[in-house]
Structures are given as C-alpha cells and as structure tokens.
Amino acid sequence: MPDTLTMDALYYPFHLCHEQTLHQILKDYSPVHFLDFMALQFTPFMGATGFPDRMGDYYPELLESGRIIQGHDVSGPLSPRMVMAVNQDLADPLWRSIVHAALKDDRRFQRGLVAFSQDSQGRSSVPTDAALLAAFQQPEREFAFYTVETLQSMSRRRLPERENLIFEYGFGLIKTSAALVYSIQLCQHLGLVAVTDSPAHHQLLRRTCLRDNVDLSYACVKREGY
C-alpha cells in the first residue's frame, strides 16, 4: 500500500469541512487542498453565489505551514467540456438514483440543496422550506429529463410554480455534478487523492469515475459523533 502521508489530498465537494474531518484527513495526507467557493455563472444573468470564506481563514497556522493549500478557482461559466461532463451525469440513471436516495435520507446532502435553520450551536435542525424538500423527494423527480441547455433555456423566462420546482431540482443536480467534475479534473491535473466525509458524494464521484474509466484515487472519511 502507498504511504498516504506522502500524497496530497483534495477535500471535496465543499470549500469548508468540519474541524474533526480536517484533523482526520491530516493524519493520513499532507497537505490537503481545498476548493474555493464555487460561484457558478449559469447564464450571463443567473448563477449561484455564497460567502467566499476559505479554510485558511479559520486555520491560518495550517495555511502558513503548508498543510492546507487553497485558492483552487472553480467559479465562472461552464466550459463546453464541463457541460458535456455534467450532461453525462444527468443522463446516467444510476448517478441520478444515488442523488435521489440521498435527497430522501441524507440530511447533510439535503442541506446542499435546501436551506436549513440552525440552533444556537450552529447545528442544522429543520429545512426552512419543508415543502420544497418534499417536492424534491417526489419519485418522478429521479426520472425527469435534464440537460444543462434545457435548464439554461428555462432560466431565461418567468416560470410558474410547477416549472420552477422542476428547474430548482435540475439546478441542484447541475451544481452537484459541476462540483464533482471540477474535483475530478483538479485531482487528475495535480495528482491528488479525492477525499470527502459525505458518503453520497463519495458514491457519486465513484460512479462517475467507474462509468467514464477515470483512473483516480478516492476515499471517504467516516464521521462519528459529529
């Protein structure tokens, strides 16, 4: 077996991770790379943004010592290569089934697509839009046809409520796939091990790699008690 301490890891698909996850990864890999926040420009007039914080903001000593490496930009419009890769995921029944199962049973996966309220300790409790989550969990969503192009076309017009639900589910699929594809491409380019603490995202990345014959090392950190 290779000595993992001589290998670099990329934490994916999020740009931040729990402190205990970070320490677990640093036991096995040195250093660990982090993506910047993905500000996806879906069309010239529509996208997804968030607070552009970085892991190094919270652990400056690890950044200074080189155990954290950050600054990997995954923002902007989707390139033609990215569009092709995302569409492959969206057309893959097994990939879609993993997403839909996680939307039904995985609270952390749900938080990536639906906002959750938090208690005084910053822990997520209940979805702020339970109706939206329930709509996402409907069986027919798993089999609905989506491509990047059809969603971009929908985004250019005002949608009634039913079509807006269709769009939001599809946009969630695209954001999920894009984050994974960026992670795969970066790992290939830099020779990194893809590491996550999200079992659903681990399954999705593994499915893409197996389907597309991508030679990539990947691992999933088990979260216990946090």
N, C-alpha and C positions, 0 to 999 in steps of 0.2 A: 504494500500500500504506500502511496506517496505521502511524504511528510507535509501535512496541510499547513504547518507553520511557515513553510517556505513559499506558500501560494497566496495570492491576493484574492479577496472575495468581493463580490458586489452584493450589497443588500438591495433587494427589490421587493415589490414594485413601488413601494412608498419612498418618500425622501427623508423620513424620520423613522426611528424604531425605538422600542421600549428599552430602558436602561439595562434591564436584565438580559434582553436579547443581545444588545451590543456587547455586553461582557461575555456572553456565551460564544458569540462569533469570534471575539478577540482571543479566546482561549485556543481556537483552532486555526485561525487565519491571521496573517499580518502582512499588510494592513487590510482594512475594509473600506471599500469605495461606496460612496453614496451619490445617487442621482440628485440633481436639483429638482425643485418642484416642476412638474410638467404643466406648463401653461399652453394648452393645446389651442391653436388657432384653426378652428374647424372650417370657417369661411372667413372672408375679409371682414364680416360684420358680426361674427359669433364665435365664441370659444369658451374655454374653462380656465379660470384663474384661481389663485389662492395665495396665502401668506408665504412669501419667498424666504422662509427661515431655513437654516441649514443645521446639520448635526454639530458642526464645528462651533456654532453659536453657543451650544449647551456644554460642549466638552472641548474648550479651547486648548487644554493641555494635551489631549489626544491628537488634535489637529497639528499642534506645534511639533509634537514628537514624530509625526508622520504615520501614526497608527490609524488615523482617519484621513481619507483622501476624498475631496468633494470637488464640485464645480463641473460635473458632467451635465451639459445642457441637453435637455430633451424637450425643449419648447419650440413653438412656431408651427407653421403649417405642415401637414403630412406630405412627404415626398411621394412621387409615384411608386417607388419601391415600398414605402410604408403602406400606402393604400392597398397595394397588391397583397402584402402580408396580412394586413388586418382583414381584408375580404376573405382570405383563405380561412382564417379563424371563424369568421361569421358564418361561413358556408359549411363548417365542419360539425356534423350532428353530435359527435362525442364531446367536442370542446364546448358546444352550447349546452349540453346536458350537465357538464360539470358546473358551468356558471349558474344554471337554473337551480341545481341542487344546493349550491352554496347560498343562493338568494333565499332559499327556504329555511336553511338550517344553520347558517354560519353568521353569527352576529357581527363579527369583525368584517366579513366580506360585505354584509349589508351596509355597514357604515360608509363604505367607499362609494355607494351609490345613493343612499338616502341619509339625510342629516338625522342625528340622534341628539336628544337632550342629555345634559351631563349633571352629575351631582356635585357637591361642594369639593369632592376629591378629584374632579375631572374625569370620573368614570362614566361611560355612556350607559344610559338606562333604557329609555324607550324611544322609538322613532318619533321625530317631530311631525312627520306626515305618515301616520299609520296606514291611511287609505292608499297612498302612493305605493308603499311597500307591499300591501295586499294586492294591488293591481299588478305589480311586477311579478308576484308569485303565482299568478294565474297560469294554468298549464299551457294555454295556447301561446304564451309568450316564447316558450322554448323553441317553437317550430316556425315562428314568423320569419319571413324572408327579410334580410337586411343586407345592404352594402353601404360603403362609405358614400357613394354617389347618390343613392336614394335618400339617405339621411341629409346630405347637403342640400338636396333639392327641397326637402320638407322644411329645412330651416329657413328658407327664403320666403316663406309665406306664413300668414297667421293661421294657426291650427286650432280647430275645435278641440274640446277636452279629450275626446276619444283618440284622435290622431296625435294629440300632444303626449298622451301616455305611451303610444307606440314609439314616438320619437324619443322620449326620455329613456325608455328601456334600451332602444337601439344605441343612443349616445353613450349610455353606460357600458354597453358591450364594446363600443369603439374605444373608449377611454381605457378600459381594462386591457384590451388587446394591444393597444398602442404602447402602454407602459411595459408590457411583457416583451413586445418586439424590440423596443428600444433597449431593454435589459439584455436580451439575447445578442443583439448586434454589438453592444458595448463589451459584453463578455467575450465574444468572438474576436473583436478587434484588439483587446488588451490581454487576452488570455486569462480571464477571471473565472472563478467559480461562482455561480449564481446561488445565493443563499437567501432564504426568506424564513419568516416564522408564521406564514399564512399557508396552511395546508391546501386550501383551494387554489391559491396562486401557484403553489408548487405543482399541483396536478395539471393546471392549465399550461404552464411552461413546459412541463414534461411531455404533455400531449403534443404540443406544437413541435418540439424537438424530434419526437419519435415519428410524427407524421411527415415532417419535412426532411428527415435524415440529417438533422443538425447535430454535430459532434460537440457536446457541451457537458461540462461537469456541473452538477447542481445538488443542493442539499436543503433540508428543511429542519430548522431548529424547533424543538418541541418546547412549547410554553407550558410551564407547570406552576400554578399558584399565582398567576398574574395575567 
